[in-house]
Amino acid sequence: MASFSAQIPYGAYWSSPFTKWQGHLSHLHSIEFAAYVAKKELEKRKISPEVFDYAVLGMTVPQYQSFVGLPWFTGMIGAPNLPGPSISQVCATSVRCIQDATQNIECNSGNVAIVATMDRISNGPQVYYPSPSGIGGTGVHENITLHNMQNDPLGHHSMLETAENVAKKHKITTEYQHEIVSIRQEQYQRSLDNNSAFLRRFMSLPFDVPSANLKRIIATLDGDEGVFESDPNKLASLKPVMSGGTVTYGGQTHPADGNACIVISKPEKSAELSSDPNIIVEIKGFGSSRVKNGYMPEAPVPAAKKALEFANCRLDDIDTVKTHNPFAVNDAYFAMQTGYDIKKMNNYGCTLVWGHPQGPMGVRAIIELIEELVVRGGGTGLFTGCAAGDTGMAVVIKVTDKN
């Protein structure tokens, strides 16, 4: 296999719980909150912020004073001299950030990078754009979260319509979408077995929710908030959201809030920072794509093919697949096009179930992918997903357990 030299130190990553729209994290500034969590998680792992010589911040929904971006985050975690970019590529933000950090290490521009991803979809900003040419100088108002979900600037369609376009083109029925939802719900329930043992591999539970000023604890979460265990009979009673369509509210994800971080490093540093040096996590390849305007759920397939080609492997070589699936249609299309077993994808959880906080979704999914491979005793995994603008990004990860 072709690959990068950069690795992910085993266990040098974490995620907050993801919480529902206007849930227990909706009052927190996403950058300040991500730094608050990162400081605690770094201390827990005995990783000094001084070890980092590069950082990447990924966020898609602006927050108060987020103009500064990365330097604010790194300053708050105790690494005030770290260089690096702030990146926003909607739902592909996570993989793009990991790729950027990987490339920095491959260029010998750094040894250890932290990738910090965060978003608060709740209470998104209301932006006013002045327009001197408007009538009386009147400008334009934008609800950052809702307007962009409802209106693609190129095709003037909603994100939901992209799912309907793919469902119609490939004859993906409501019934099949609901079948996939039931499978994904069952898979997520496995992460809750044994007092959420799988989630505890990368998430601190119970999770203390701080006040807006981060000075006191105001609530405690046992895990993700807003996950609803779907009943097949209730799913069957749902009507499509769009008249004449196929996608119901049960067949799509929900907006959410949260953050997730992952460390990328040179191999020699990886062993030093790993919670188990016998577990090697290699980055084998990336892929990106763009499909026809209005057909966003198709994008993960060509992105995955490019990542597999870069990694010099086939889908048959892949032991497990994770997808960013805002719609059940995404997984239906992936399985139809690749032949991959729909029931073997997204073990332990996925966006469709635990929610859609945009920036950090991919990092959490990749963390879960790594942990699933460790549970298996090693293997090769693929993460792929779509993003607004009909783009896709994918990454191939290999885990070797010397134990």
Secondary structure, 3 states (H helix, E strand, C coil): CCCCCCECCCCCEEECCCEECCCCCCCCCHHHHHHHHHHHHHHHCCCCHHHCCEEEEECCCCCCCCCCCHHHHHHHHCCCCCCCCEECCHHHHHHHHHHHHHHHHHCCCCCEEEEEEEEECCCCCEEEECCCCCHHHCCEEEEHHHHHHHCCCCCCCCHHHHHHHHHHHHCCCHHHHHHHHHHHHHHHHHHCHHHHCCHHHCCCCCEEEECCCCCCEEEEECCCCCCCCCCHHHHHHCCCCCCCCCCCHHHECCEEEEEEEEEEECHHHHHHHCCCCCEEEEEEEEEEEECCCCCHHHCHHHHHHHHHHHCCCCHHHCCEEEEECCEHHHHHHHHHHHCCCHHHECCCCCHHHHCECCCCHHHHHHHHHHHHHHHHCEEEEEEEEEECCCEEEEEEEEEEECC
